[in-house]
């Protein structure tokens, strides 16, 4: 069942203007997904660029990533109220990036527990000042330390949350996209919510470990999932085929960087040459590719 909920005229405590309308699809029974377009975060989109959503159980609702602004979080909260009378019990943050956590404040109320990777709180503490200091200028949103909400529940390896005759398996991954990636598997519908462990069309962004990410992809592609939700891109129904472009990009990047290092080339030379033909395959290539090369070079330079 596919539908669009337009939330117009909603005044929230986080903004003097209406919360933005959100389009949602019910992609499987009880699973609701808002799919965002591929944009560089800026003052026009207010950082609302990631896929977000929620899962409804018989007892309560689990939010998976709350959005890129307090206003988007408020719109998500009110969308949930349009769908079900069941309360939100968990807000699961898949990693630290602002487009996935800035909506948290909309759910800060009694009975709601925030859930994340065991390294998420540290990442929030380390990056919080930097993120907050640039939000007004870059995203045209008003946020402060109240908007950076660390997890009440930390996932060290794996954990199962029961939201009422529905179990969600949470997995804390080794360093990959970031060092605090968390995936959510819904056993009821065989749906894996990978968040930014999977990018489609939008170039993959390394903010953790290229070696770790390649290792996690090798493990994940051995599993069967009926549906996979990426952090950026359309819903996946052909896993693991949809993983292959990302896998090919990161494998090629690692191979080329290793070759440059063995040849005694500098980081500057690598940034100016590695992987450039891949530009035709990815959106936002110019914004992220050279950063990917830089991070990969720094990591691979010191491998045995």
ChimeraX attribute file (.defattr): number of C-alpha atoms within 10 A of each C-alpha:
attribute: neighborCount
match mode: 1-to-1
recipient: residues
	/A:1	7
	/A:2	10
	/A:3	10
	/A:4	13
	/A:5	15
	/A:6	13
	/A:7	17
	/A:8	12
	/A:9	11
	/A:10	16
	/A:11	14
	/A:12	16
	/A:13	10
	/A:14	19
	/A:15	14
	/A:16	10
	/A:17	12
	/A:18	16
	/A:19	22
	/A:20	17
	/A:21	19
	/A:22	19
	/A:23	18
	/A:24	21
	/A:25	16
	/A:26	17
	/A:27	17
	/A:28	16
	/A:29	12
	/A:30	17
	/A:31	19
	/A:32	23
	/A:33	21
	/A:34	20
	/A:35	22
	/A:36	17
	/A:37	14
	/A:38	17
	/A:39	16
	/A:40	16
	/A:41	17
	/A:42	16
	/A:43	14
	/A:44	12
	/A:45	14
	/A:46	21
	/A:47	24
	/A:48	29
	/A:49	23
	/A:50	27
	/A:51	26
	/A:52	30
	/A:53	24
	/A:54	26
	/A:55	23
	/A:56	22
	/A:57	23
	/A:58	12
	/A:59	14
	/A:60	18
	/A:61	24
	/A:62	25
	/A:63	24
	/A:64	25
	/A:65	27
	/A:66	33
	/A:67	28
	/A:68	27
	/A:69	31
	/A:70	28
	/A:71	30
	/A:72	26
	/A:73	27
	/A:74	27
	/A:75	27
	/A:76	30
	/A:77	19
	/A:78	19
	/A:79	21
	/A:80	22
	/A:81	13
	/A:82	11
	/A:83	12
	/A:84	14
	/A:85	10
	/A:86	14
	/A:87	16
	/A:88	25
	/A:89	19
	/A:90	23
	/A:91	24
	/A:92	26
	/A:93	30
	/A:94	30
	/A:95	28
	/A:96	26
	/A:97	20
	/A:98	26
	/A:99	23
	/A:100	28
	/A:101	27
	/A:102	29
	/A:103	27
	/A:104	28
	/A:105	20
	/A:106	22
	/A:107	22
	/A:108	15
	/A:109	10
	/A:110	7
	/A:111	10
	/A:112	16
	/A:113	17
	/A:114	20
	/A:115	24
	/A:116	27
	/A:117	31
	/A:118	21
	/A:119	21
	/A:120	25
	/A:121	21
	/A:122	14
	/A:123	18
	/A:124	21
	/A:125	15
	/A:126	11
	/A:127	15
	/A:128	20
	/A:129	13
	/A:130	11
	/A:131	18
	/A:132	19
	/A:133	12
	/A:134	13
	/A:135	20
	/A:136	14
	/A:137	12
	/A:138	15
	/A:139	18
	/A:140	16
	/A:141	21
	/A:142	15
	/A:143	19
	/A:144	13
	/A:145	11
	/A:146	10
	/A:147	20
	/A:148	23
	/A:149	21
	/A:150	23
	/A:151	20
	/A:152	13
	/A:153	15
	/A:154	18
	/A:155	20
	/A:156	14
	/A:157	13
	/A:158	15
	/A:159	16
	/A:160	15
	/A:161	14
	/A:162	15
	/A:163	19
	/A:164	12
	/A:165	9
	/A:166	20
	/A:167	16
	/A:168	21
	/A:169	16
	/A:170	25
	/A:171	21
	/A:172	23
	/A:173	23
	/A:174	19
	/A:175	19
	/A:176	23
	/A:177	24
	/A:178	26
	/A:179	22
	/A:180	25
	/A:181	26
	/A:182	28
	/A:183	25
	/A:184	24
	/A:185	21
	/A:186	20
	/A:187	13
	/A:188	14
	/A:189	16
	/A:190	14
	/A:191	22
	/A:192	22
	/A:193	24
	/A:194	21
	/A:195	27
	/A:196	27
	/A:197	27
	/A:198	24
	/A:199	22
	/A:200	22
	/A:201	16
	/A:202	20
	/A:203	25
	/A:204	25
	/A:205	23
	/A:206	22
	/A:207	16
	/A:208	20
	/A:209	21
	/A:210	26
	/A:211	16
	/A:212	17
	/A:213	24
	/A:214	19
	/A:215	14
	/A:216	17
	/A:217	18
	/A:218	13
	/A:219	10
	/A:220	15
	/A:221	15
	/A:222	10
	/A:223	9
	/A:224	14
	/A:225	20
	/A:226	12
	/A:227	20
	/A:228	24
	/A:229	28
	/A:230	23
	/A:231	26
	/A:232	26
	/A:233	20
	/A:234	18
	/A:235	18
	/A:236	19
	/A:237	14
	/A:238	13
	/A:239	17
	/A:240	16
	/A:241	10
	/A:242	17
	/A:243	21
	/A:244	14
	/A:245	17
	/A:246	21
	/A:247	17
	/A:248	13
	/A:249	17
	/A:250	23
	/A:251	16
	/A:252	15
	/A:253	22
	/A:254	23
	/A:255	14
	/A:256	18
	/A:257	26
	/A:258	19
	/A:259	14
	/A:260	19
	/A:261	16
	/A:262	10
	/A:263	9
	/A:264	9
	/A:265	13
	/A:266	11
	/A:267	18
	/A:268	11
	/A:269	10
	/A:270	20
	/A:271	18
	/A:272	11
	/A:273	14
	/A:274	20
	/A:275	20
	/A:276	14
	/A:277	8
	/A:278	15
	/A:279	13
	/A:280	8
	/A:281	12
	/A:282	18
	/A:283	17
	/A:284	16
	/A:285	19
	/A:286	12
	/A:287	12
	/A:288	16
	/A:289	23
	/A:290	19
	/A:291	15
	/A:292	24
	/A:293	26
	/A:294	16
	/A:295	18
	/A:296	23
	/A:297	23
	/A:298	14
	/A:299	15
	/A:300	17
	/A:301	14
	/A:302	8
	/A:303	7
	/A:304	4
